[in-house]
Amino acid sequence: MRPIEGGTANDYLNHIKTILGEAAKLYADANGIDAEEVLSQIKQRICSTLSDRAVVNKVVSKGTRDWVGHDVLDLYCNIHPLDGLSIAYRKACKSHESE
């Protein structure tokens, strides 16, 4: 995993977008399907994000909500938002495999 270069909301949000984009591409390449469609399905299935009380994390939650294009539940926690999104990614992959 790439290190986060800074501590701003944009750094965290770009990290989330990059990792989910790369995960979608890897899954798509392994299954011979379109990466943009995989990423679109992942974004549709994201229903929550995790943050703590730090202002930067509130901004990241809002940015994630804007990026996925729908409201998401903002849960408070002390872990990186990507940890919570990884669950959504695994569910999206499992759902696609069952189809």
Secondary structure by P-SEA (a helix, b strand, c coil): ccccccccaaaaaaaaaaaaaaaaaaaaaaacccaaaaaaaaaaacccccccccaaaaaaaaaaaaaacbbbbbbbccccaaaaaaaaaaaaaaaaaac
